[in-house]
Amino acid sequence: MAFKIYHSFTFDRKLDKMQKDFKDWLENIEAQLETNPYVGDQIRFRWFREKKRGKYRIYYLIYEDIQAVYLVNLSEKKDQQSIINACLIFLDNFKEEIKNLIK
């Protein structure tokens, strides 16, 4: 069964500022994630991952139980650790957001 891809508000806000080539790359990544959400690099947990393109990283959470991938943030390499820490702090919020998006 294919996974559905969702974006957080924060992710979309940052994505709007990105160049077209990055957005094109992201479309390809989303197609990959639909069939295999585990293609990115694992961050601490199997369900928390990142994909890299140049100096940029996208961060996403995998929800096996609801067959969803939630793209939660986007950053440059230099901000990587602070974004990872923030994502871990807001895990419960992300779970609520994804449940509301699926409804």
FENQUIUR-V509189 format. One record per residue. N is the residue number from 0. RES is the residue in one letter. PSI is psi in whole degrees, 0 to 359 (none if undefined). OMEGA is omega in whole degrees, 0 to 359 (none if undefined). Layout:
N_RES_PSI_OMEGA, N_RES_PSI_OMEGA
//
This chain:
0_M_138_182, 1_A_145_175, 2_F_147_174, 3_K_143_182, 4_I_133_178, 5_Y_153_178, 6_H_140_171, 7_S_163_177, 8_F_316_180, 9_T_315_180, 10_F_312_181, 11_D_323_179, 12_R_317_179, 13_K_323_180, 14_L_324_179, 15_D_333_182, 16_K_354_185, 17_M_158_179, 18_Q_160_181, 19_K_321_181, 20_D_326_176, 21_F_317_179, 22_K_322_176, 23_D_317_177, 24_W_316_181, 25_L_322_177, 26_E_318_178, 27_N_319_179, 28_I_317_179, 29_E_322_177, 30_A_320_176, 31_Q_314_184, 32_L_331_178, 33_E_324_182, 34_T_331_179, 35_N_92_183, 36_P_353_183, 37_Y_21_182, 38_V_335_182, 39_G_178_178, 40_D_134_179, 41_Q_140_175, 42_I_100_178, 43_R_315_183, 44_F_154_181, 45_R_330_185, 46_W_1_179, 47_F_119_189, 48_R_168_175, 49_E_153_171, 50_K_144_185, 51_K_145_169, 52_R_108_183, 53_G_233_181, 54_K_2_184, 55_Y_152_178, 56_R_139_168, 57_I_141_183, 58_Y_135_182, 59_Y_156_179, 60_L_142_180, 61_I_125_177, 62_Y_93_181, 63_E_319_186, 64_D_331_179, 65_I_9_177, 66_Q_52_183, 67_A_147_172, 68_V_127_184, 69_Y_109_177, 70_L_111_191, 71_V_333_182, 72_N_169_183, 73_L_136_180, 74_S_170_169, 75_E_162_180, 76_K_320_185, 77_K_337_180, 78_D_7_188, 79_Q_307_186, 80_Q_320_180, 81_S_325_178, 82_I_317_178, 83_I_313_180, 84_N_316_180, 85_A_318_179, 86_C_318_180, 87_L_324_178, 88_I_323_186, 89_F_21_181, 90_L_316_181, 91_D_321_178, 92_N_317_180, 93_F_320_179, 94_K_317_177, 95_E_317_180, 96_E_314_183, 97_I_322_177, 98_K_318_179, 99_N_325_179, 100_L_326_183, 101_I_330_183, 102_K_none_none
//
